Amino acid sequence: MLNRLPSSISALLEARAHGHSLPAGLYTRDDVFDADIDVFFHKHWICVGLDCDVPEPGDATVIDIGKTSLIVLRDDDGEIRVLHNVCRHRGSRLLDPGKTIVSKLVCPYHTWTYELTGELSYAPHMGKDLDKNCHSLKPVNFKSIGGLIYVCLCDDPPTDIANLEQTMIERLAPYDIRNAKIAHHTDVIEDGNWKLTMENNRECYHCSANHPELCVSFVDLDFGFDPETLGPEDREQAEEHFRLYDEKTKAWEADGFPSAAVEQMADCATNFRTQRLIIAGAGESQTHDATAASSKLLGSMTRKDLGDTHLWGHNSWNHFMGDHAVVATVIPLSAGKTLVRTKWLVHKDAVEGKDYDLDKLTDVWIATTDQDADLVARSHAGALDPAYQPGPYSPFSETNLDKFANWYIDRMRAHGY
């Protein structure tokens, strides 16, 4: 019997049925992973970190994306720089992964030395004919949007990030994320494909069964429900919830806080959605009792009742509340491994044990991330099973997954697949 040759990537894209999850190979195959890195993590804008990752001149952090290594640093003038972590001599890595403090960037191989601007300042034994101006470190296209650092690794980055920038600069301004402090940081490696990680985050169909901690403050109705399955009492509660949404959104916007949903999820390169969400219960923060974890509010915030300004991208999700923010970025490691990097931000002057309790600040999203990691692993294991067949998305609570899958297919085709 002849072995069946694997389908081409374009055939897998063509096989995807509207309203259904993706064919298994788009989650599991190594050639698809390589294509995803090229298309979605090199040729689109991705969120990689924060201005406050490098709060002082000389602070630097290294971020690896596929085979590409980036240095995010703050130079001696206090400006953010993003540089390729590749020496211009013979290609050695300059810095190891993680955070460090540097006065200059010195290659450990042959001590070629660069200023924090990337300019080559010292190259021993290379002779007088070496033009140092031609051997600066290669810069990376980047934007700091309200304190979130986005990079694009291609030479012609998509221009429609301007819509994200225009929308979020005003919405993030009161939180002053640029000058916040990282109170806690976790790296969780999920045993699943990055698209399963993002799909899981874009719906709350699973929340009531899997996230008891998050559901204290998070309203799963916000992301859709089938009204026919609700009893009279639940239907009345849902109607009241959306009436309250309309009322709250109008009040927040009248007070100068943009709140209505803005989304760019189709016919675009830069995929994002933002909205100010109601926080359930006490209504202040995503904590185990929905009250604020920090008494010192972020930036210029003076109110705890302004909900949760959420922001999605195709490799990130964020929640900005009066007292703290949660910022998560996603970096694929292989077809079946994904890094979820989560940071909790507080006011730069907030003191642990005095202004905030670290456990209260972090316990909800630590638990939620661990729970999600288990769900993603289960999904990926299922996609590897020969019995896997793409299933239908809920037309009520998984519409954003269908939008994401449609966008994924469109962008792959736009780049020749």
C-alpha positions in Angstrom: 0.0 0.0 0.0 1.4 3.4 -0.9 1.9 5.9 1.9 -0.4 8.9 1.5 1.6 12.1 1.1 0.7 14.9 3.6 -1.6 17.6 2.3 0.0 21.0 1.4 -0.6 23.9 3.7 -2.8 25.5 1.1 -5.0 22.3 0.9 -5.4 22.4 4.7 -6.5 26.1 4.5 -8.9 25.2 1.8 -10.3 22.3 3.8 -11.4 24.5 6.7 -15.2 24.6 6.9 -16.8 27.9 7.8 -18.0 28.0 11.4 -15.8 25.1 12.4 -12.4 24.6 14.1 -9.3 24.2 12.0 -8.1 21.0 10.4 -5.8 19.1 12.7 -2.7 19.7 10.6 -3.0 23.5 11.1 -2.5 22.9 14.8 0.0 20.0 14.8 2.3 20.1 11.8 5.9 21.4 12.0 5.7 23.0 8.5 2.6 24.9 9.5 4.4 26.1 12.7 7.3 27.4 10.6 4.8 29.2 8.3 3.0 30.6 11.3 6.2 32.1 12.7 7.0 33.6 9.3 3.6 35.1 8.7 2.2 36.0 12.1 5.3 36.6 14.2 7.6 38.1 11.6 5.3 39.9 9.2 2.6 41.2 11.6 2.9 43.4 14.6 3.2 41.4 17.8 3.2 42.5 21.4 6.5 41.5 23.1 6.6 43.5 26.3 6.3 46.8 28.2 8.2 50.1 28.6 8.4 49.3 32.3 10.3 46.0 31.5 13.3 48.4 31.2 12.5 51.3 33.6 16.0 52.7 33.8 18.8 53.6 31.3 20.9 50.4 30.8 18.1 48.0 31.6 17.8 45.4 28.9 15.7 42.2 28.3 16.1 39.6 25.6 13.0 38.1 23.9 13.4 35.1 21.5 10.8 34.5 18.8 11.5 31.5 16.7 15.1 31.8 15.5 15.1 35.6 16.0 16.4 37.1 19.2 15.6 40.7 20.2 17.1 43.1 22.7 14.7 45.6 24.3 16.6 48.2 26.2 16.5 51.8 27.5 19.4 53.9 26.2 21.4 56.6 28.1 18.9 59.2 27.0 16.0 57.2 28.4 14.7 56.2 25.0 13.4 52.6 24.3 15.3 50.7 21.6 14.7 47.3 20.1 17.7 45.7 18.4 18.6 42.4 16.9 20.6 40.3 19.3 23.2 39.5 16.6 26.8 40.8 16.6 27.8 42.3 13.3 31.2 40.6 13.3 30.4 36.9 13.1 26.8 36.7 14.3 27.3 35.7 18.0 24.5 36.4 20.4 25.3 39.5 22.5 23.1 38.9 25.5 21.5 35.8 27.0 17.8 35.4 27.4 16.2 37.3 30.3 16.8 40.6 32.0 20.2 42.3 32.6 21.8 45.7 33.2 24.4 47.0 30.7 26.4 50.1 30.1 27.4 49.0 26.6 26.6 45.9 24.6 29.8 43.8 24.5 30.0 40.7 22.4 31.4 37.9 24.5 33.2 36.3 21.5 35.6 39.0 20.3 34.6 42.0 22.4 33.0 44.1 19.6 31.4 46.8 21.6 28.2 48.8 20.8 26.6 51.8 22.4 23.1 51.4 23.7 21.9 53.1 20.5 23.3 50.1 18.6 26.3 52.0 17.1 29.6 50.1 16.9 32.2 51.9 19.1 35.0 49.3 19.4 36.2 46.5 17.2 39.8 45.5 18.1 42.3 44.3 15.5 40.0 45.1 12.5 42.3 47.7 11.0 41.7 51.3 10.1 39.6 50.5 7.0 36.7 49.1 8.9 33.7 51.5 8.6 32.1 51.3 12.0 29.1 53.2 10.7 28.3 50.3 8.4 28.3 47.8 11.3 25.8 49.0 13.8 23.4 46.5 15.3 20.3 46.1 13.2 17.3 48.0 14.6 13.8 46.5 14.7 10.5 48.3 13.8 8.6 48.9 17.0 6.0 51.1 18.5 5.2 51.8 22.1 1.5 52.2 22.4 0.4 53.4 25.8 3.4 51.5 27.3 2.9 48.3 25.4 5.8 47.4 23.0 4.8 46.1 19.6 7.4 44.9 17.1 7.3 43.9 13.4 10.3 42.0 12.1 9.7 42.6 8.4 10.8 45.6 6.4 7.3 46.7 5.4 5.1 46.4 8.5 1.4 46.7 8.2 0.2 50.3 8.4 -3.2 49.5 10.0 -1.6 49.3 13.4 -2.4 53.1 13.3 -6.0 52.1 14.2 -4.9 50.2 17.3 -2.6 53.1 18.2 -5.3 55.8 17.8 -7.8 53.7 19.8 -5.6 52.7 22.7 -3.5 55.8 23.4 -6.5 57.6 24.8 -7.9 54.5 26.6 -4.6 53.6 28.3 -3.5 57.1 29.2 -5.1 57.2 32.7 -3.4 54.0 33.7 0.1 55.4 32.8 1.4 51.9 32.0 4.7 53.3 30.8 5.6 54.2 34.3 4.0 51.3 36.1 5.9 48.7 38.1 5.9 44.9 37.4 4.9 43.4 40.7 5.0 39.8 39.5 5.8 37.8 36.4 5.1 34.2 35.4 6.1 32.1 32.4 3.9 29.1 31.7 4.7 26.7 28.9 1.4 25.2 27.6 1.5 21.8 25.8 -0.4 23.0 22.8 -0.3 25.0 19.6 -0.4 28.8 19.9 -3.7 29.1 18.0 -5.4 26.8 20.6 -4.0 29.2 23.3 -5.5 32.2 21.6 -8.8 30.4 20.8 -9.2 29.4 24.4 -8.7 33.0 25.5 -11.2 34.4 23.0 -14.2 32.6 24.5 -15.8 32.2 27.9 -18.0 29.2 27.0 -15.7 27.2 29.2 -15.4 29.7 32.1 -18.2 28.6 34.4 -17.0 25.0 34.3 -13.3 25.7 34.6 -12.6 29.1 36.2 -14.4 29.5 39.6 -11.9 32.1 40.7 -12.2 34.3 37.6 -16.0 34.0 37.5 -16.3 35.9 40.8 -15.4 39.1 38.8 -15.8 38.1 35.2 -19.2 37.9 33.5 -19.3 35.1 31.0 -22.5 36.4 29.4 -20.3 39.2 27.9 -19.0 36.8 25.3 -22.3 35.4 24.2 -25.0 32.9 25.2 -27.9 31.0 23.6 -31.1 32.7 24.9 -33.2 29.6 24.2 -31.3 27.7 26.9 -32.0 30.2 29.6 -34.9 29.9 32.0 -37.1 32.9 32.6 -35.1 34.1 35.6 -31.8 33.7 33.9 -33.1 35.4 30.8 -34.3 38.3 32.9 -30.9 38.6 34.5 -29.2 38.6 31.1 -31.5 41.4 29.9 -30.8 43.4 33.0 -27.1 42.8 32.6 -27.1 44.3 29.1 -29.3 47.1 30.1 -26.7 47.9 32.8 -24.0 47.7 30.2 -25.7 50.3 28.0 -26.1 52.5 31.1 -22.6 52.1 32.4 -21.0 52.6 28.9 -22.8 55.8 28.4 -21.9 57.1 31.9 -18.3 56.1 31.6 -18.0 57.8 28.2 -19.8 60.9 29.5 -17.1 61.1 32.2 -14.3 61.0 29.6 -13.5 57.3 29.6 -13.9 55.7 26.1 -15.6 52.4 26.7 -17.6 51.1 23.7 -16.3 48.1 21.9 -13.9 48.7 19.0 -12.7 45.7 16.9 -10.6 45.2 13.9 -10.9 41.4 13.3 -11.6 41.0 9.6 -10.2 42.4 6.3 -7.1 43.6 8.2 -3.6 42.7 9.1 -3.5 44.0 12.7 -6.1 42.1 14.6 -7.4 43.6 17.8 -10.5 44.1 20.0 -11.0 46.4 23.0 -13.9 47.2 25.3 -14.5 48.4 28.8 -16.1 45.4 30.6 -18.2 45.4 33.7 -16.6 43.7 36.7 -19.0 41.5 38.6 -19.6 41.4 42.3 -17.9 44.3 44.2 -17.0 45.6 40.7 -13.5 46.8 41.4 -10.9 44.3 40.2 -10.2 40.8 39.0 -9.4 39.4 42.4 -10.9 36.6 44.5 -13.5 38.9 46.0 -13.7 41.5 43.2 -12.3 44.3 45.4 -9.1 46.2 44.6 -5.9 44.5 45.4 -3.9 47.7 45.6 -5.0 50.8 47.5 -2.7 52.9 45.4 -4.4 53.1 42.0 -2.6 53.1 38.7 -1.5 56.3 37.0 -3.9 59.2 37.4 -6.9 56.9 38.3 -9.0 58.0 41.2 -11.9 55.6 40.8 -12.3 51.8 41.3 -15.6 51.6 39.5 -14.3 52.0 35.9 -14.4 48.3 35.1 -11.9 46.3 33.0 -10.4 47.8 29.8 -9.6 44.6 27.9 -7.5 44.5 24.8 -6.9 41.4 22.5 -4.3 41.0 19.9 -3.3 37.9 17.9 -0.6 37.1 20.5 -1.7 38.9 23.6 -4.5 39.7 26.0 -4.6 42.5 28.6 -6.9 43.7 31.4 -6.5 47.2 32.8 -8.3 48.0 36.0 -8.2 50.9 38.4 -5.8 49.3 40.8 -3.7 47.0 38.6 -3.2 45.5 35.1 -2.6 42.0 33.8 -0.6 41.8 30.6 -0.1 38.4 28.8 1.9 37.8 25.7 2.1 34.5 23.7 5.2 33.2 22.0 5.1 29.9 20.1 8.0 27.5 20.9 7.0 24.6 18.6 3.9 23.2 17.0 3.0 21.8 20.4 4.5 24.2 22.9 3.5 27.8 23.7 5.0 30.2 26.1 2.4 32.4 28.0 4.1 35.2 29.7 2.0 37.1 32.3 2.9 40.3 34.1 1.0 42.1 36.9 1.4 45.8 37.0 0.8 48.3 39.9 1.6 51.9 40.4 5.3 52.6 40.4 5.3 53.8 44.0 3.1 51.0 45.3 4.8 49.0 48.1 4.1 45.3 48.6 2.6 44.5 52.0 1.6 48.1 52.5 -0.3 49.2 49.4 -1.0 45.7 47.9 -1.1 42.1 48.9 0.8 40.0 46.2 -1.3 36.9 46.7 -4.6 38.8 46.3 -3.1 40.6 43.3 -2.1 37.5 41.4 -4.1 34.5 42.6 -7.0 34.7 40.2 -4.9 34.9 37.0 -2.3 32.4 38.2 -5.1 29.9 38.8 -6.8 30.8 35.5 -3.6 30.5 33.5 -2.9 27.1 35.0 -6.4 25.9 34.3 -6.2 27.2 30.7 -2.9 25.4 30.2 -4.6 22.1 31.1 -7.5 22.9 28.7 -5.1 23.8 25.8 -3.1 20.5 26.4 -6.3 18.5 26.2 -7.3 20.3 23.0 -3.9 19.7 21.4 -3.9 16.0 22.4 -7.3 15.7 20.8 -6.0 17.4 17.6 -3.2 14.8 17.4 -5.7 11.9 17.7 -6.7 10.2 14.3 -10.3 10.5 15.4 -10.2 14.3 15.5 -12.6 16.0 13.2 -13.2 19.8 13.2 -16.3 20.6 15.2 -18.8 23.5 15.0 -18.3 26.7 16.9 -21.2 27.9 19.0 -22.9 30.7 17.0 -23.6 32.4 20.3 -20.5 32.1 22.5 -17.7 31.2 20.0 -18.2 33.8 17.3 -14.8 35.4 18.1 -13.1 32.0 17.4 -14.8 31.9 14.0 -13.6 35.4 13.3 -10.0 34.5 14.4 -10.0 31.4 12.2 -11.3 33.3 9.2 -8.6 36.0 9.8 -5.9 33.3 10.1 -6.9 31.7 6.8 -7.1 35.1 5.1 -3.7 36.2 6.3 -2.0 32.9 5.4 -3.4 33.2 1.8 -2.3 36.9 1.7 1.2 35.7 2.2 1.2 33.0 -0.5 -0.1 29.9 1.3 
